[in-house]
């Protein structure tokens, strides 16, 4: 198996695992901590945005801002 195919399989598996884990955490927060879905979605989007900006800065360096 070539490297890109292995990487794709690992990324797909890790995405599925994270999806399952987030469902368990979400259920816990909804039931035990009385968190609303709106709050959870907002927090997840904020952290996803921070993560994507951070990865862009690390991987693309100065090229990230060329779109502007």
N, CA, C, O and CB atoms as a CASP TS submission, in Angstrom:
PFRMAT TS
TARGET T0000
AUTHOR 0000-0000-0000
METHOD Language model
MODEL 1
PARENT N/A
ATOM      1  N   UNK     1       0.852  -1.176   0.000  1.00  0.00           N
ATOM      2  CA  UNK     1       0.000   0.000   0.000  1.00  0.00           C
ATOM      3  C   UNK     1       0.898   1.241   0.000  1.00  0.00           C
ATOM      4  O   UNK     1       1.863   1.318   0.761  1.00  0.00           O
ATOM      5  CB  UNK     1      -0.969  -0.003   1.232  1.00  0.00           C
ATOM      6  N   UNK     2       0.574   2.196  -0.850  1.00  0.00           N
ATOM      7  CA  UNK     2       1.414   3.386  -0.923  1.00  0.00           C
ATOM      8  C   UNK     2       1.130   4.342   0.235  1.00  0.00           C
ATOM      9  O   UNK     2       0.117   4.206   0.921  1.00  0.00           O
ATOM     10  CB  UNK     2       1.200   4.099  -2.256  1.00  0.00           C
ATOM     11  N   UNK     3       2.007   5.290   0.449  1.00  0.00           N
ATOM     12  CA  UNK     3       1.941   6.180   1.603  1.00  0.00           C
ATOM     13  C   UNK     3       0.688   7.029   1.679  1.00  0.00           C
ATOM     14  O   UNK     3       0.122   7.207   2.758  1.00  0.00           O
ATOM     15  CB  UNK     3       3.112   7.066   1.600  1.00  0.00           C
ATOM     16  N   UNK     4       0.246   7.561   0.533  1.00  0.00           N
ATOM     17  CA  UNK     4      -0.939   8.425   0.559  1.00  0.00           C
ATOM     18  C   UNK     4      -2.194   7.640   0.899  1.00  0.00           C
ATOM     19  O   UNK     4      -3.099   8.153   1.556  1.00  0.00           O
ATOM     20  CB  UNK     4      -1.116   9.125  -0.783  1.00  0.00           C
ATOM     21  N   UNK     5      -2.242   6.395   0.448  1.00  0.00           N
ATOM     22  CA  UNK     5      -3.411   5.569   0.759  1.00  0.00           C
ATOM     23  C   UNK     5      -3.457   5.241   2.247  1.00  0.00           C
ATOM     24  O   UNK     5      -4.527   5.270   2.855  1.00  0.00           O
ATOM     25  CB  UNK     5      -3.393   4.272  -0.069  1.00  0.00           C
ATOM     26  N   UNK     6      -2.304   4.930   2.836  1.00  0.00           N
ATOM     27  CA  UNK     6      -2.240   4.662   4.269  1.00  0.00           C
ATOM     28  C   UNK     6      -2.634   5.901   5.066  1.00  0.00           C
ATOM     29  O   UNK     6      -3.371   5.813   6.048  1.00  0.00           O
ATOM     30  CB  UNK     6      -0.831   4.199   4.667  1.00  0.00           C
ATOM     31  N   UNK     7      -2.137   7.046   4.634  1.00  0.00           N
ATOM     32  CA  UNK     7      -2.469   8.288   5.330  1.00  0.00           C
ATOM     33  C   UNK     7      -3.969   8.558   5.239  1.00  0.00           C
ATOM     34  O   UNK     7      -4.580   8.981   6.220  1.00  0.00           O
ATOM     35  CB  UNK     7      -1.672   9.472   4.741  1.00  0.00           C
ATOM     36  N   UNK     8      -4.558   8.323   4.091  1.00  0.00           N
ATOM     37  CA  UNK     8      -5.993   8.528   3.930  1.00  0.00           C
ATOM     38  C   UNK     8      -6.809   7.613   4.827  1.00  0.00           C
ATOM     39  O   UNK     8      -7.804   8.033   5.416  1.00  0.00           O
ATOM     40  CB  UNK     8      -6.389   8.313   2.492  1.00  0.00           C
ATOM     41  N   UNK     9      -6.383   6.363   4.927  1.00  0.00           N
ATOM     42  CA  UNK     9      -7.078   5.410   5.797  1.00  0.00           C
ATOM     43  C   UNK     9      -6.964   5.840   7.258  1.00  0.00           C
ATOM     44  O   UNK     9      -7.948   5.795   7.996  1.00  0.00           O
ATOM     45  CB  UNK     9      -6.506   3.988   5.613  1.00  0.00           C
ATOM     46  N   UNK    10      -5.770   6.256   7.676  1.00  0.00           N
ATOM     47  CA  UNK    10      -5.576   6.696   9.065  1.00  0.00           C
ATOM     48  C   UNK    10      -6.396   7.947   9.378  1.00  0.00           C
ATOM     49  O   UNK    10      -6.977   8.055  10.458  1.00  0.00           O
ATOM     50  CB  UNK    10      -4.091   6.969   9.334  1.00  0.00           C
ATOM     51  N   UNK    11      -6.445   8.882   8.444  1.00  0.00           N
ATOM     52  CA  UNK    11      -7.227  10.099   8.657  1.00  0.00           C
ATOM     53  C   UNK    11      -8.707   9.760   8.750  1.00  0.00           C
ATOM     54  O   UNK    11      -9.416  10.305   9.597  1.00  0.00           O
ATOM     55  CB  UNK    11      -6.979  11.115   7.523  1.00  0.00           C
ATOM     56  N   UNK    12      -9.180   8.868   7.890  1.00  0.00           N
ATOM     57  CA  UNK    12     -10.585   8.465   7.923  1.00  0.00           C
ATOM     58  C   UNK    12     -10.930   7.766   9.232  1.00  0.00           C
ATOM     59  O   UNK    12     -11.960   8.056   9.841  1.00  0.00           O
ATOM     60  CB  UNK    12     -10.902   7.549   6.742  1.00  0.00           C
ATOM     61  N   UNK    13     -10.083   6.856   9.662  1.00  0.00           N
ATOM     62  CA  UNK    13     -10.318   6.155  10.928  1.00  0.00           C
ATOM     63  C   UNK    13     -10.295   7.104  12.120  1.00  0.00           C
ATOM     64  O   UNK    13     -11.136   6.999  13.013  1.00  0.00           O
ATOM     65  CB  UNK    13      -9.277   5.063  11.124  1.00  0.00           C
ATOM     66  N   UNK    14      -9.342   8.025  12.139  1.00  0.00           N
ATOM     67  CA  UNK    14      -9.277   8.964  13.261  1.00  0.00           C
ATOM     68  C   UNK    14     -10.495   9.886  13.259  1.00  0.00           C
ATOM     69  O   UNK    14     -10.985  10.250  14.328  1.00  0.00           O
ATOM     70  CB  UNK    14      -7.977   9.795  13.198  1.00  0.00           C
ATOM     71  N   UNK    15     -10.990  10.269  12.091  1.00  0.00           N
ATOM     72  CA  UNK    15     -12.199  11.081  12.024  1.00  0.00           C
ATOM     73  C   UNK    15     -13.408  10.346  12.571  1.00  0.00           C
ATOM     74  O   UNK    15     -14.218  10.924  13.296  1.00  0.00           O
ATOM     75  CB  UNK    15     -12.463  11.508  10.600  1.00  0.00           C
ATOM     76  N   UNK    16     -13.533   9.065  12.225  1.00  0.00           N
ATOM     77  CA  UNK    16     -14.650   8.257  12.719  1.00  0.00           C
ATOM     78  C   UNK    16     -14.570   8.065  14.228  1.00  0.00           C
ATOM     79  O   UNK    16     -15.587   8.115  14.920  1.00  0.00           O
ATOM     80  CB  UNK    16     -14.672   6.897  12.020  1.00  0.00           C
ATOM     81  N   UNK    17     -13.377   7.848  14.728  1.00  0.00           N
ATOM     82  CA  UNK    17     -13.192   7.683  16.171  1.00  0.00           C
ATOM     83  C   UNK    17     -13.553   8.971  16.899  1.00  0.00           C
ATOM     84  O   UNK    17     -14.248   8.937  17.913  1.00  0.00           O
ATOM     85  CB  UNK    17     -11.740   7.273  16.493  1.00  0.00           C
ATOM     86  N   UNK    18     -13.086  10.102  16.389  1.00  0.00           N
ATOM     87  CA  UNK    18     -13.409  11.395  17.016  1.00  0.00           C
ATOM     88  C   UNK    18     -14.904  11.673  16.967  1.00  0.00           C
ATOM     89  O   UNK    18     -15.465  12.215  17.919  1.00  0.00           O
ATOM     90  CB  UNK    18     -12.647  12.534  16.324  1.00  0.00           C
ATOM     91  N   UNK    19     -15.550  11.308  15.870  1.00  0.00           N
ATOM     92  CA  UNK    19     -16.997  11.499  15.746  1.00  0.00           C
ATOM     93  C   UNK    19     -17.728  10.708  16.837  1.00  0.00           C
ATOM     94  O   UNK    19     -18.636  11.233  17.482  1.00  0.00           O
ATOM     95  CB  UNK    19     -17.489  11.061  14.336  1.00  0.00           C
ATOM     96  N   UNK    20     -17.336   9.459  17.041  1.00  0.00           N
ATOM     97  CA  UNK    20     -17.960   8.623  18.061  1.00  0.00           C
ATOM     98  C   UNK    20     -17.713   9.144  19.465  1.00  0.00           C
ATOM     99  O   UNK    20     -18.624   9.172  20.293  1.00  0.00           O
ATOM    100  CB  UNK    20     -17.455   7.208  17.949  1.00  0.00           C
ATOM    101  N   UNK    21     -16.490   9.555  19.734  1.00  0.00           N
ATOM    102  CA  UNK    21     -16.163  10.079  21.050  1.00  0.00           C
ATOM    103  C   UNK    21     -16.929  11.364  21.316  1.00  0.00           C
ATOM    104  O   UNK    21     -17.416  11.573  22.427  1.00  0.00           O
ATOM    105  CB  UNK    21     -14.658  10.320  21.175  1.00  0.00           C
ATOM    106  N   UNK    22     -17.042  12.229  20.309  1.00  0.00           N
ATOM    107  CA  UNK    22     -17.754  13.494  20.527  1.00  0.00           C
ATOM    108  C   UNK    22     -19.229  13.256  20.819  1.00  0.00           C
ATOM    109  O   UNK    22     -19.842  14.023  21.562  1.00  0.00           O
ATOM    110  CB  UNK    22     -17.607  14.406  19.307  1.00  0.00           C
ATOM    111  N   UNK    23     -19.809  12.200  20.242  1.00  0.00           N
ATOM    112  CA  UNK    23     -21.194  11.864  20.553  1.00  0.00           C
ATOM    113  C   UNK    23     -21.368  11.467  22.011  1.00  0.00           C
ATOM    114  O   UNK    23     -22.340  11.858  22.658  1.00  0.00           O
ATOM    115  CB  UNK    23     -21.673  10.743  19.656  1.00  0.00           C
ATOM    116  N   UNK    24     -20.429  10.692  22.520  1.00  0.00           N
ATOM    117  CA  UNK    24     -20.473  10.299  23.937  1.00  0.00           C
ATOM    118  C   UNK    24     -20.305  11.498  24.853  1.00  0.00           C
ATOM    119  O   UNK    24     -21.030  11.638  25.838  1.00  0.00           O
ATOM    120  CB  UNK    24     -19.388   9.264  24.240  1.00  0.00           C
ATOM    121  N   UNK    25     -19.344  12.370  24.531  1.00  0.00           N
ATOM    122  CA  UNK    25     -19.141  13.575  25.338  1.00  0.00           C
ATOM    123  C   UNK    25     -20.356  14.490  25.269  1.00  0.00           C
ATOM    124  O   UNK    25     -20.765  15.055  26.283  1.00  0.00           O
ATOM    125  CB  UNK    25     -17.891  14.329  24.873  1.00  0.00           C
ATOM    126  N   UNK    26     -20.937  14.639  24.077  1.00  0.00           N
ATOM    127  CA  UNK    26     -22.122  15.466  23.930  1.00  0.00           C
ATOM    128  C   UNK    26     -23.279  14.952  24.763  1.00  0.00           C
ATOM    129  O   UNK    26     -23.963  15.730  25.428  1.00  0.00           O
ATOM    130  CB  UNK    26     -22.528  15.539  22.483  1.00  0.00           C
ATOM    131  N   UNK    27     -23.500  13.658  24.731  1.00  0.00           N
ATOM    132  CA  UNK    27     -24.568  13.053  25.538  1.00  0.00           C
ATOM    133  C   UNK    27     -24.344  13.313  27.025  1.00  0.00           C
ATOM    134  O   UNK    27     -25.277  13.652  27.752  1.00  0.00           O
ATOM    135  CB  UNK    27     -24.649  11.536  25.275  1.00  0.00           C
ATOM    136  N   UNK    28     -23.106  13.152  27.466  1.00  0.00           N
ATOM    137  CA  UNK    28     -22.781  13.416  28.872  1.00  0.00           C
ATOM    138  C   UNK    28     -23.075  14.869  29.230  1.00  0.00           C
ATOM    139  O   UNK    28     -23.689  15.142  30.261  1.00  0.00           O
ATOM    140  CB  UNK    28     -21.302  13.089  29.156  1.00  0.00           C
ATOM    141  N   UNK    29     -22.638  15.802  28.383  1.00  0.00           N
ATOM    142  CA  UNK    29     -22.850  17.214  28.679  1.00  0.00           C
ATOM    143  C   UNK    29     -24.332  17.575  28.684  1.00  0.00           C
ATOM    144  O   UNK    29     -24.778  18.357  29.524  1.00  0.00           O
ATOM    145  CB  UNK    29     -22.111  18.075  27.670  1.00  0.00           C
ATOM    146  N   UNK    30     -25.095  17.013  27.755  1.00  0.00           N
ATOM    147  CA  UNK    30     -26.524  17.323  27.694  1.00  0.00           C
ATOM    148  C   UNK    30     -27.273  16.782  28.910  1.00  0.00           C
ATOM    149  O   UNK    30     -28.134  17.460  29.470  1.00  0.00           O
ATOM    150  CB  UNK    30     -27.131  16.752  26.417  1.00  0.00           C
ATOM    151  N   UNK    31     -26.940  15.566  29.308  1.00  0.00           N
ATOM    152  CA  UNK    31     -27.688  14.903  30.378  1.00  0.00           C
ATOM    153  C   UNK    31     -27.193  15.317  31.760  1.00  0.00           C
ATOM    154  O   UNK    31     -27.994  15.683  32.620  1.00  0.00           O
ATOM    155  CB  UNK    31     -27.590  13.392  30.227  1.00  0.00           C
ATOM    156  N   UNK    32     -25.897  15.262  31.977  1.00  0.00           N
ATOM    157  CA  UNK    32     -25.349  15.472  33.314  1.00  0.00           C
ATOM    158  C   UNK    32     -25.099  16.936  33.652  1.00  0.00           C
ATOM    159  O   UNK    32     -25.251  17.333  34.807  1.00  0.00           O
ATOM    160  CB  UNK    32     -24.073  14.714  33.454  1.00  0.00           C
ATOM    161  N   UNK    33     -24.724  17.735  32.680  1.00  0.00           N
ATOM    162  CA  UNK    33     -24.329  19.124  32.955  1.00  0.00           C
ATOM    163  C   UNK    33     -25.343  20.146  32.442  1.00  0.00           C
ATOM    164  O   UNK    33     -25.143  21.348  32.611  1.00  0.00           O
ATOM    165  CB  UNK    33     -22.978  19.404  32.333  1.00  0.00           C
ATOM    166  N   UNK    34     -26.424  19.685  31.820  1.00  0.00           N
ATOM    167  CA  UNK    34     -27.486  20.556  31.314  1.00  0.00           C
ATOM    168  C   UNK    34     -26.978  21.632  30.355  1.00  0.00           C
ATOM    169  O   UNK    34     -27.431  22.775  30.406  1.00  0.00           O
ATOM    170  CB  UNK    34     -28.195  21.213  32.468  1.00  0.00           C
ATOM    171  N   UNK    35     -26.047  21.270  29.491  1.00  0.00           N
ATOM    172  CA  UNK    35     -25.513  22.164  28.471  1.00  0.00           C
ATOM    173  C   UNK    35     -26.482  22.169  27.292  1.00  0.00           C
ATOM    174  O   UNK    35     -27.055  21.132  26.957  1.00  0.00           O
ATOM    175  CB  UNK    35     -24.075  21.726  28.022  1.00  0.00           C
ATOM    176  N   UNK    36     -26.669  23.325  26.662  1.00  0.00           N
ATOM    177  CA  UNK    36     -27.560  23.393  25.505  1.00  0.00           C
ATOM    178  C   UNK    36     -26.782  23.068  24.229  1.00  0.00           C
ATOM    179  O   UNK    36     -25.560  23.209  24.171  1.00  0.00           O
ATOM    180  CB  UNK    36     -28.217  24.795  25.400  1.00  0.00           C
ATOM    181  N   UNK    37     -27.509  22.637  23.231  1.00  0.00           N
ATOM    182  CA  UNK    37     -26.892  22.304  21.944  1.00  0.00           C
ATOM    183  C   UNK    37     -26.284  23.542  21.299  1.00  0.00           C
ATOM    184  O   UNK    37     -25.231  23.453  20.667  1.00  0.00           O
ATOM    185  CB  UNK    37     -27.925  21.669  20.999  1.00  0.00           C
ATOM    186  N   UNK    38     -26.927  24.689  21.446  1.00  0.00           N
ATOM    187  CA  UNK    38     -26.415  25.920  20.860  1.00  0.00           C
ATOM    188  C   UNK    38     -25.054  26.283  21.445  1.00  0.00           C
ATOM    189  O   UNK    38     -24.144  26.680  20.716  1.00  0.00           O
ATOM    190  CB  UNK    38     -27.404  27.062  21.078  1.00  0.00           C
ATOM    191  N   UNK    39     -24.917  26.146  22.766  1.00  0.00           N
ATOM    192  CA  UNK    39     -23.653  26.447  23.414  1.00  0.00           C
ATOM    193  C   UNK    39     -22.564  25.509  22.916  1.00  0.00           C
ATOM    194  O   UNK    39     -21.456  25.944  22.603  1.00  0.00           O
ATOM    195  CB  UNK    39     -23.791  26.347  24.935  1.00  0.00           C
ATOM    196  N   UNK    40     -22.878  24.230  22.844  1.00  0.00           N
ATOM    197  CA  UNK    40     -21.889  23.240  22.423  1.00  0.00           C
ATOM    198  C   UNK    40     -21.449  23.478  20.984  1.00  0.00           C
ATOM    199  O   UNK    40     -20.261  23.379  20.678  1.00  0.00           O
ATOM    200  CB  UNK    40     -22.454  21.828  22.570  1.00  0.00           C
ATOM    201  N   UNK    41     -22.379  23.788  20.108  1.00  0.00           N
ATOM    202  CA  UNK    41     -22.036  24.058  18.711  1.00  0.00           C
ATOM    203  C   UNK    41     -21.141  25.292  18.607  1.00  0.00           C
ATOM    204  O   UNK    41     -20.157  25.285  17.868  1.00  0.00           O
ATOM    205  CB  UNK    41     -23.313  24.252  17.867  1.00  0.00           C
ATOM    206  N   UNK    42     -21.478  26.340  19.338  1.00  0.00           N
ATOM    207  CA  UNK    42     -20.673  27.561  19.291  1.00  0.00           C
ATOM    208  C   UNK    42     -19.243  27.297  19.763  1.00  0.00           C
ATOM    209  O   UNK    42     -18.288  27.749  19.132  1.00  0.00           O
ATOM    210  CB  UNK    42     -21.318  28.656  20.150  1.00  0.00           C
ATOM    211  N   UNK    43     -19.095  26.578  20.857  1.00  0.00           N
ATOM    212  CA  UNK    43     -17.761  26.279  21.393  1.00  0.00           C
ATOM    213  C   UNK    43     -16.966  25.415  20.413  1.00  0.00           C
ATOM    214  O   UNK    43     -15.779  25.658  20.193  1.00  0.00           O
ATOM    215  CB  UNK    43     -17.874  25.566  22.761  1.00  0.00           C
ATOM    216  N   UNK    44     -17.618  24.406  19.823  1.00  0.00           N
ATOM    217  CA  UNK    44     -16.922  23.533  18.872  1.00  0.00           C
ATOM    218  C   UNK    44     -16.468  24.313  17.646  1.00  0.00           C
ATOM    219  O   UNK    44     -15.368  24.081  17.145  1.00  0.00           O
ATOM    220  CB  UNK    44     -17.828  22.371  18.448  1.00  0.00           C
ATOM    221  N   UNK    45     -17.291  25.231  17.155  1.00  0.00           N
ATOM    222  CA  UNK    45     -16.915  26.035  15.988  1.00  0.00           C
ATOM    223  C   UNK    45     -15.770  26.993  16.301  1.00  0.00           C
ATOM    224  O   UNK    45     -14.880  27.194  15.474  1.00  0.00           O
ATOM    225  CB  UNK    45     -18.118  26.821  15.483  1.00  0.00           C
ATOM    226  N   UNK    46     -15.792  27.573  17.477  1.00  0.00           N
ATOM    227  CA  UNK    46     -14.706  28.476  17.865  1.00  0.00           C
ATOM    228  C   UNK    46     -13.383  27.715  17.917  1.00  0.00           C
ATOM    229  O   UNK    46     -12.382  28.172  17.364  1.00  0.00           O
ATOM    230  CB  UNK    46     -15.004  29.132  19.235  1.00  0.00           C
ATOM    231  N   UNK    47     -13.374  26.565  18.575  1.00  0.00           N
ATOM    232  CA  UNK    47     -12.133  25.796  18.678  1.00  0.00           C
ATOM    233  C   UNK    47     -11.687  25.233  17.331  1.00  0.00           C
ATOM    234  O   UNK    47     -10.488  25.146  17.066  1.00  0.00           O
ATOM    235  CB  UNK    47     -12.306  24.661  19.672  1.00  0.00           C
ATOM    236  N   UNK    48     -12.632  24.852  16.483  1.00  0.00           N
ATOM    237  CA  UNK    48     -12.272  24.378  15.144  1.00  0.00           C
ATOM    238  C   UNK    48     -11.638  25.504  14.337  1.00  0.00           C
ATOM    239  O   UNK    48     -10.664  25.281  13.619  1.00  0.00           O
ATOM    240  CB  UNK    48     -13.511  23.825  14.408  1.00  0.00           C
ATOM    241  N   UNK    49     -12.185  26.714  14.452  1.00  0.00           N
ATOM    242  CA  UNK    49     -11.610  27.857  13.747  1.00  0.00           C
ATOM    243  C   UNK    49     -10.211  28.178  14.226  1.00  0.00           C
ATOM    244  O   UNK    49      -9.321  28.449  13.420  1.00  0.00           O
ATOM    245  CB  UNK    49     -12.490  29.068  13.912  1.00  0.00           C
ATOM    246  N   UNK    50     -10.009  28.149  15.533  1.00  0.00           N
ATOM    247  CA  UNK    50      -8.678  28.402  16.091  1.00  0.00           C
ATOM    248  C   UNK    50      -7.692  27.343  15.608  1.00  0.00           C
ATOM    249  O   UNK    50      -6.561  27.663  15.240  1.00  0.00           O
ATOM    250  CB  UNK    50      -8.729  28.422  17.635  1.00  0.00           C
ATOM    251  N   UNK    51      -8.120  26.091  15.610  1.00  0.00           N
ATOM    252  CA  UNK    51      -7.256  25.001  15.147  1.00  0.00           C
ATOM    253  C   UNK    51      -6.888  25.170  13.673  1.00  0.00           C
ATOM    254  O   UNK    51      -5.726  25.008  13.303  1.00  0.00           O
ATOM    255  CB  UNK    51      -7.946  23.648  15.361  1.00  0.00           C
ATOM    256  N   UNK    52      -7.870  25.493  12.834  1.00  0.00           N
ATOM    257  CA  UNK    52      -7.601  25.649  11.407  1.00  0.00           C
ATOM    258  C   UNK    52      -6.701  26.846  11.118  1.00  0.00           C
ATOM    259  O   UNK    52      -5.823  26.764  10.259  1.00  0.00           O
ATOM    260  CB  UNK    52      -8.905  25.793  10.646  1.00  0.00           C
ATOM    261  N   UNK    53      -6.905  27.939  11.813  1.00  0.00           N
ATOM    262  CA  UNK    53      -6.025  29.094  11.636  1.00  0.00           C
ATOM    263  C   UNK    53      -4.607  28.759  12.085  1.00  0.00           C
ATOM    264  O   UNK    53      -3.638  29.122  11.418  1.00  0.00           O
ATOM    265  CB  UNK    53      -6.560  30.308  12.418  1.00  0.00           C
ATOM    266  N   UNK    54      -4.488  28.067  13.214  1.00  0.00           N
ATOM    267  CA  UNK    54      -3.171  27.662  13.699  1.00  0.00           C
ATOM    268  C   UNK    54      -2.458  26.741  12.723  1.00  0.00           C
ATOM    269  O   UNK    54      -1.269  26.918  12.456  1.00  0.00           O
ATOM    270  CB  UNK    54      -3.301  26.980  15.041  1.00  0.00           C
ATOM    271  N   UNK    55      -3.173  25.760  12.192  1.00  0.00           N
ATOM    272  CA  UNK    55      -2.564  24.858  11.208  1.00  0.00           C
ATOM    273  C   UNK    55      -2.173  25.604   9.944  1.00  0.00           C
ATOM    274  O   UNK    55      -1.127  25.332   9.354  1.00  0.00           O
ATOM    275  CB  UNK    55      -3.521  23.717  10.861  1.00  0.00           C
ATOM    276  N   UNK    56      -3.010  26.541   9.529  1.00  0.00           N
ATOM    277  CA  UNK    56      -2.688  27.337   8.346  1.00  0.00           C
ATOM    278  C   UNK    56      -1.434  28.157   8.549  1.00  0.00           C
ATOM    279  O   UNK    56      -0.597  28.251   7.652  1.00  0.00           O
ATOM    280  CB  UNK    56      -3.842  28.248   7.991  1.00  0.00           C
ATOM    281  N   UNK    57      -1.300  28.749   9.717  1.00  0.00           N
ATOM    282  CA  UNK    57      -0.097  29.540  10.007  1.00  0.00           C
ATOM    283  C   UNK    57       1.148  28.674  10.039  1.00  0.00           C
ATOM    284  O   UNK    57       2.209  29.086   9.570  1.00  0.00           O
ATOM    285  CB  UNK    57      -0.249  30.269  11.334  1.00  0.00           C
ATOM    286  N   UNK    58       1.024  27.481  10.588  1.00  0.00           N
ATOM    287  CA  UNK    58       2.181  26.585  10.688  1.00  0.00           C
ATOM    288  C   UNK    58       2.547  26.009   9.325  1.00  0.00           C
ATOM    289  O   UNK    58       3.717  26.009   8.944  1.00  0.00           O
ATOM    290  CB  UNK    58       1.895  25.447  11.680  1.00  0.00           C
ATOM    291  N   UNK    59       1.555  25.521   8.593  1.00  0.00           N
ATOM    292  CA  UNK    59       1.834  24.814   7.346  1.00  0.00           C
ATOM    293  C   UNK    59       2.044  25.739   6.149  1.00  0.00           C
ATOM    294  O   UNK    59       2.838  25.422   5.263  1.00  0.00           O
ATOM    295  CB  UNK    59       0.712  23.870   7.048  1.00  0.00           C
ATOM    296  N   UNK    60       1.354  26.868   6.106  1.00  0.00           N
ATOM    297  CA  UNK    60       1.434  27.752   4.945  1.00  0.00           C
ATOM    298  C   UNK    60       2.265  29.006   5.201  1.00  0.00           C
ATOM    299  O   UNK    60       2.595  29.733   4.264  1.00  0.00           O
ATOM    300  CB  UNK    60       0.049  28.150   4.517  1.00  0.00           C
ATOM    301  N   UNK    61       2.596  29.259   6.431  1.00  0.00           N
ATOM    302  CA  UNK    61       3.371  30.416   6.854  1.00  0.00           C
ATOM    303  C   UNK    61       2.781  31.706   6.291  1.00  0.00           C
ATOM    304  O   UNK    61       1.610  31.988   6.547  1.00  0.00           O
ATOM    305  CB  UNK    61       4.828  30.267   6.419  1.00  0.00           C
ATOM    306  N   UNK    62       3.529  32.487   5.548  1.00  0.00           N
ATOM    307  CA  UNK    62       3.050  33.775   5.055  1.00  0.00           C
ATOM    308  C   UNK    62       2.010  33.682   3.947  1.00  0.00           C
ATOM    309  O   UNK    62       1.277  34.641   3.708  1.00  0.00           O
ATOM    310  CB  UNK    62       4.200  34.568   4.568  1.00  0.00           C
ATOM    311  N   UNK    63       1.936  32.557   3.276  1.00  0.00           N
ATOM    312  CA  UNK    63       1.006  32.401   2.158  1.00  0.00           C
ATOM    313  C   UNK    63      -0.448  32.394   2.604  1.00  0.00           C
ATOM    314  O   UNK    63      -1.344  32.585   1.781  1.00  0.00           O
ATOM    315  CB  UNK    63       1.309  31.127   1.410  1.00  0.00           C
ATOM    316  N   UNK    64      -0.694  32.180   3.870  1.00  0.00           N
ATOM    317  CA  UNK    64      -2.076  32.085   4.354  1.00  0.00           C
ATOM    318  C   UNK    64      -2.838  33.381   4.145  1.00  0.00           C
ATOM    319  O   UNK    64      -4.046  33.343   3.911  1.00  0.00           O
ATOM    320  CB  UNK    64      -2.094  31.713   5.827  1.00  0.00           C
ATOM    321  N   UNK    65      -2.176  34.519   4.223  1.00  0.00           N
ATOM    322  CA  UNK    65      -2.856  35.802   4.150  1.00  0.00           C
ATOM    323  C   UNK    65      -2.933  36.355   2.725  1.00  0.00           C
ATOM    324  O   UNK    65      -3.505  37.425   2.516  1.00  0.00           O
ATOM    325  CB  UNK    65      -2.159  36.794   5.042  1.00  0.00           C
ATOM    326  N   UNK    66      -2.370  35.650   1.743  1.00  0.00           N
ATOM    327  CA  UNK    66      -2.384  36.135   0.356  1.00  0.00           C
ATOM    328  C   UNK    66      -3.791  36.276  -0.210  1.00  0.00           C
ATOM    329  O   UNK    66      -4.004  37.068  -1.127  1.00  0.00           O
ATOM    330  CB  UNK    66      -1.585  35.203  -0.523  1.00  0.00           C
ATOM    331  N   UNK    67      -4.750  35.528   0.313  1.00  0.00           N
ATOM    332  CA  UNK    67      -6.113  35.605  -0.189  1.00  0.00           C
ATOM    333  C   UNK    67      -6.698  37.006   0.018  1.00  0.00           C
ATOM    334  O   UNK    67      -7.555  37.447  -0.748  1.00  0.00           O
ATOM    335  CB  UNK    67      -6.989  34.555   0.499  1.00  0.00           C
ATOM    336  N   UNK    68      -6.232  37.696   1.052  1.00  0.00           N
ATOM    337  CA  UNK    68      -6.741  39.031   1.341  1.00  0.00           C
ATOM    338  C   UNK    68      -5.997  40.070   0.546  1.00  0.00           C
ATOM    339  O   UNK    68      -6.290  41.260   0.660  1.00  0.00           O
ATOM    340  CB  UNK    68      -6.638  39.337   2.821  1.00  0.00           C
TER
END
